Amino acid sequence: MLNGCFKLAEKNGIITKNPVPLATIPKGKAKKERKVFTVEEQEFSLKYAEQSYLYDFFMLALMTGMRNGELRALQWKDFDFQKRIIHVNHTLVYIPDKGHFLDEPKTKTSKRQIPMLDKAYGLLKNRYYKVTESNVIHINDERFVFCLNNGEPITRDRVTLENNKVLKVIEEEGISFDYITCHCFRHTFATRCIENKIEPQVLKTILGHSSLSMTMDLYSHVLPNTKQEEMQKISNLF
């Protein structure tokens, strides 16, 4: 970004030379390994989350790979139940003294369409019926899907608190379980997609990544598990 700004400034004669290419970029810290549920942990976690009022939230996160803010920003008008598509148009942002407001998604490619799995379709339909006692979902309904009784949106802190409550119940059962955040559901969704051979380019658009390399770099931990299996596909060629 800086290089683009200075390059244009040099072109327009505002500065004599672009200094950015001469800069030494410091080495970044080693990235932490992303926590991803195994299939067994995934089922186990959802079992203990069934009594949570955010169970549908956690389920939808796992079935779509949507970001926390994107899920909390969902309004009923964002769903096309006829075509079974979720339109990701906003993210929910909080600013002290100003409160919550809908903002543009993280990047240009974050604004996207996600096909509904059958289970996601059923979950959302049932949730709407409980809220409205109506079988007709209006396309201009601006109410939040996940909200408090007064219609206010769910905060990030509430999601974290509820997630921690589920983990505490698991811990009290004497079961060893690593600490997870809501973002773990997004990573798990992507991991299950790669494990089940969903095309990387398709996964990129579902996750809203700006580049294919970003998708594959983030989820490269999956690839070693299938390396041996994939190599066998060409074993008869030699």
C-alpha positions in Angstrom: 0.0 0.0 0.0 2.8 2.4 0.9 4.7 1.5 -2.3 1.6 2.4 -4.4 1.2 5.7 -2.6 4.8 6.8 -3.0 5.1 5.5 -6.5 2.2 7.7 -7.5 3.7 10.6 -5.6 6.9 10.2 -7.5 5.1 10.0 -10.8 3.2 13.2 -10.0 6.4 15.0 -9.1 5.5 15.5 -5.4 8.6 13.6 -4.4 11.8 12.9 -6.3 12.3 9.2 -5.4 10.1 6.4 -4.0 11.8 5.3 -0.8 9.8 2.2 -0.2 11.8 -0.3 -2.3 14.9 0.7 -0.2 13.3 -0.1 3.1 14.3 -3.2 5.0 11.3 -5.2 6.1 11.7 -6.7 9.6 11.2 -10.4 10.0 7.7 -11.2 11.4 7.0 -13.5 14.3 6.4 -17.1 13.6 2.7 -17.7 13.0 0.9 -19.6 15.7 -0.6 -23.0 14.6 -4.3 -22.6 14.0 -6.5 -24.7 16.1 -8.8 -26.9 14.1 -11.4 -29.4 15.4 -10.9 -33.0 14.5 -14.2 -34.6 13.3 -14.6 -36.1 16.8 -13.9 -32.8 18.6 -16.3 -31.0 16.2 -19.2 -33.4 17.1 -18.2 -33.3 20.8 -18.1 -29.5 20.9 -21.5 -29.1 19.3 -23.1 -31.7 21.6 -22.1 -29.6 24.6 -23.2 -26.4 22.9 -26.8 -27.6 22.3 -28.1 -25.9 25.4 -26.5 -22.5 24.4 -28.7 -19.7 23.1 -26.0 -19.2 20.5 -26.1 -22.8 19.3 -27.5 -21.8 15.9 -24.7 -19.2 15.7 -22.0 -21.8 16.3 -23.6 -24.2 13.8 -23.8 -21.6 11.1 -20.2 -20.6 11.6 -19.2 -24.2 11.2 -21.4 -24.7 8.1 -20.4 -21.5 6.2 -16.9 -20.4 7.4 -18.2 -16.9 8.0 -16.3 -14.5 10.2 -17.7 -13.6 13.6 -18.6 -10.0 12.6 -20.2 -11.2 9.4 -22.4 -13.7 11.3 -23.5 -11.0 13.8 -24.3 -8.6 11.0 -26.7 -11.0 9.2 -30.2 -9.7 8.6 -33.1 -11.7 7.3 -33.0 -9.8 4.0 -29.5 -11.3 3.4 -31.0 -14.8 2.7 -32.4 -16.0 -0.5 -34.4 -19.1 0.6 -35.6 -19.8 -2.9 -32.1 -20.1 -4.3 -30.7 -21.2 -0.9 -28.0 -18.5 -0.9 -26.6 -16.4 2.0 -25.5 -12.9 0.9 -22.5 -11.7 2.9 -22.8 -7.9 2.6 -21.7 -6.5 5.9 -19.7 -6.9 9.0 -20.7 -5.6 12.5 -18.4 -3.1 13.9 -18.4 -1.5 17.4 -16.9 1.9 18.2 -16.9 3.2 21.9 -19.4 6.0 22.4 -21.0 5.3 19.0 -22.2 1.8 19.4 -22.6 -0.9 16.7 -23.0 -0.2 13.0 -22.9 -2.2 9.8 -19.7 -1.7 7.8 -18.4 -3.0 4.5 -16.8 -6.4 4.8 -13.1 -6.9 5.5 -12.0 -6.8 1.8 -13.6 -6.4 -1.6 -13.8 -10.2 -2.0 -15.4 -10.6 1.4 -18.7 -9.5 -0.1 -19.8 -12.8 -1.4 -22.5 -15.4 -1.8 -22.5 -18.7 0.2 -24.7 -21.6 -0.8 -26.7 -23.0 2.1 -26.2 -26.6 3.1 -29.5 -28.4 3.7 -29.0 -28.4 7.4 -28.2 -24.6 7.4 -31.4 -24.0 5.3 -33.5 -25.9 7.9 -31.8 -24.2 10.8 -32.5 -20.7 9.5 -36.1 -21.5 8.4 -36.9 -22.9 11.9 -35.2 -19.9 13.6 -37.3 -17.4 11.6 -40.5 -19.2 12.4 -39.8 -19.1 16.1 -39.1 -15.4 15.9 -42.1 -14.4 13.8 -44.5 -17.3 13.9 -44.9 -16.6 10.2 -44.1 -18.9 7.2 -43.3 -15.9 5.0 -39.8 -14.5 5.1 -39.9 -10.9 3.7 -37.0 -10.0 1.5 -36.7 -6.5 3.1 -36.6 -7.7 6.7 -33.8 -5.8 8.3 -33.9 -7.4 11.7 -30.8 -9.1 12.9 -30.8 -12.9 12.8 -28.8 -13.1 16.0 -29.9 -10.5 18.5 -31.1 -9.8 22.0 -34.8 -9.7 22.9 -34.9 -6.0 22.2 -33.6 -6.5 18.7 -30.1 -5.2 19.5 -27.3 -7.2 17.8 -25.1 -9.7 19.7 -21.8 -8.3 20.7 -18.4 -10.0 20.2 -18.0 -10.2 23.9 -21.2 -12.1 24.3 -20.1 -14.7 21.7 -16.7 -15.1 23.5 -18.5 -15.4 26.9 -20.9 -18.1 25.6 -18.1 -20.0 23.9 -16.2 -20.0 27.2 -19.3 -21.2 29.1 -19.4 -24.2 26.7 -15.7 -24.9 27.3 -16.2 -24.7 31.1 -19.0 -27.3 31.0 -16.7 -29.6 29.0 -13.9 -29.0 31.5 -16.3 -29.7 34.5 -17.0 -33.1 32.9 -13.3 -33.9 33.3 -12.6 -33.9 29.6 -9.4 -32.5 28.2 -10.2 -29.9 25.5 -8.0 -27.2 24.1 -9.1 -23.6 24.4 -10.8 -22.4 21.2 -12.2 -19.2 19.8 -15.1 -18.6 17.5 -12.6 -18.3 14.6 -11.8 -22.0 15.1 -15.2 -22.7 13.5 -14.1 -20.9 10.3 -10.8 -22.8 10.2 -12.6 -26.1 10.8 -15.0 -25.4 8.0 -12.2 -24.7 5.6 -10.3 -27.8 6.8 -13.3 -30.1 6.2 -13.7 -28.6 2.7 -10.1 -29.4 1.8 -10.3 -32.8 3.3 -13.3 -33.6 1.2 -11.6 -32.3 -2.0 -13.5 -29.1 -2.6 -11.7 -27.1 -5.3 -9.4 -24.5 -3.8 -10.7 -21.8 -6.1 -14.2 -22.5 -5.0 -13.2 -22.5 -1.3 -11.4 -19.2 -1.8 -14.7 -17.5 -3.0 -16.7 -19.1 -0.2 -14.2 -17.8 2.5 -13.9 -14.4 0.8 -10.1 -14.5 0.5 -8.5 -12.0 -1.9 -6.1 -14.6 -3.4 -5.8 -18.4 -3.8 -2.4 -18.4 -2.2 -3.9 -16.9 1.0 -6.3 -19.8 1.2 -3.7 -22.5 0.6 -1.2 -20.9 3.0 -3.7 -20.7 5.8 -4.8 -24.3 5.4 -1.5 -26.0 4.4 -1.6 -28.0 7.6 -4.2 -30.2 5.9 -2.1 -31.1 3.0 0.5 -33.4 4.7 -2.3 -35.6 5.9 -3.2 -36.5 2.3 0.2 -36.3 0.7 0.8 -40.1 0.8 -2.7 -40.8 -0.6 -2.3 -38.2 -3.4 1.1 -39.6 -4.5 -0.4 -43.0 -5.0 -2.5 -41.6 -7.8 0.6 -41.5 -10.1 2.2 -44.6 -8.9 1.3 -46.5 -12.1 3.0 -44.0 -14.3 6.6 -45.0 -13.4 
